[in-house]
Amino acid sequence: MRLTFRRFAVLTLFGGAAFALLVRFGALPESPVAAPSASAPDLFPNPWPTPPPPDVAALLGGLGPGAALRDGWRVRGVSPVHEQRIVIDVDKSGVGFRVALMREGRDERVPPKRTARYALYTIQPRPTADAVHDADYAVVLTAIAAVVTEHEATAPVPAGL
């Protein structure tokens, strides 16, 4: 059977119509471009989505994932004690950073905020260092320091800190 122009035109027409119906009624698999929008990976994943261990929670007065701080800042996660520090991940509208809480004197640097027993440092700004302003750091550090100050006299020092 020879493919004539007429047969080619008919086959093309039917093929196009069949493709249009498949697309219209969703019989084709989703394109790989559509899938990431629904489940796009977090560019800055939070490795601590669950509440912190009890000794850390006691020092932080229960501060944990989802807790509001001040001026729209919230806690994304609180680490257990690791490498002699507790890390508190905070964000506000896609901008964020982490606060490292350590025992006073464990680091020779001057901390931007301290309590009677602990030093607070800022680390890992995101998405860039320029995105986080000095006022943002001050608000968050002041809020966390207030919570620690309230509990440090009665809460035991978390193991490993």
C-alpha positions, 0 to 999 in steps of 0.5 A: 500500500502506497502512502499518498498525500490523501492518506497522509493527510487523513492519518495526520488529522486522525492522529492529531484528533486522538492526541487532542482527546488524550490531552483533554481527558488526561490520559497522558502522563503528567509532564515532568515540568508540572510535577515539581510545582506541586512537590518542589523540594525546600531549598533550605530544608529544616532537619528538625521538624519535631519538637526538641528533646526534653532538656532542650525544650525545658531551657527554651520554655517549649519553643519549638517548630511553628512557635511565633517569636516577634515581628512575624518571625517563627521557629522552623526547628530546634536541634538537639545538642550537637557539637556543644550547641543548640541550633534554632532555625527561624524564618519570616516570608522566605528569609531566615537564618539560624541561631547557635546557642552555646554555653558562655565561654565555649567560643572566643568570639564575642556573641551578639547576644548573651544571657547569664549562662549562654551565648547566642550567635547567628549563622547561615543566613538565607537566601543570601547574607544581604537578605537578612538585616541587622534589625532582623537579627536583633529582634530574633536574638532578643526574643530567644534570649528573653526565653532562655533568661526566663528558664536558665536558672531553673532548667538544667543545662542540656546534656552535651552543651 
